[in-house]
Amino acid sequence: MSNTIRSYRGLEIYPLVYPHQPRGLDGTRHYDAGFDAAVRICRRGTDDTMTSSRVFRVPSRSPFGAAGDARIASASYAEQVIDGMVAGQSIAGL
């Protein structure tokens, strides 16, 4: 799976998608249990180095059914955070 980098209002958005249940003791993965999501929002400096970033967990009452759904939700949530539409979440200081 390749990393998808989006840019929104001058910030970089990195969706973070991971299985809802951790690997079993035998190493098996439980993708059928769904996925959780977070998003990393980054600011780049003028010399193209990363100056700062923050990770925000995407709130959800239940796991996402597919990794693609979790990825879409993380990108949408990032845009809401950047636009200041999520109470208690801010990109101030990035």
Rosetta blueprint (number, residue, H / E / L):
1 M L
2 S L
3 N L
4 T L
5 I L
6 R E
7 S E
8 Y E
9 R L
10 G L
11 L E
12 E E
13 I E
14 Y E
15 P E
16 L E
17 V E
18 Y E
19 P E
20 H L
21 Q L
22 P L
23 R L
24 G L
25 L L
26 D L
27 G L
28 T L
29 R L
30 H L
31 Y H
32 D H
33 A H
34 G L
35 F E
36 D E
37 A E
38 A E
39 V E
40 R E
41 I E
42 C E
43 R E
44 R E
45 G L
46 T L
47 D L
48 D L
49 T L
50 M E
51 T E
52 S E
53 S E
54 R E
55 V E
56 F E
57 R E
58 V L
59 P L
60 S L
61 R L
62 S L
63 P L
64 F E
65 G L
66 A L
67 A H
68 G H
69 D H
70 A H
71 R H
72 I H
73 A H
74 S H
75 A H
76 S H
77 Y H
78 A H
79 E H
80 Q H
81 V H
82 I H
83 D L
84 G L
85 M L
86 V L
87 A L
88 G L
89 Q L
90 S L
91 I L
92 A L
93 G L
94 L L
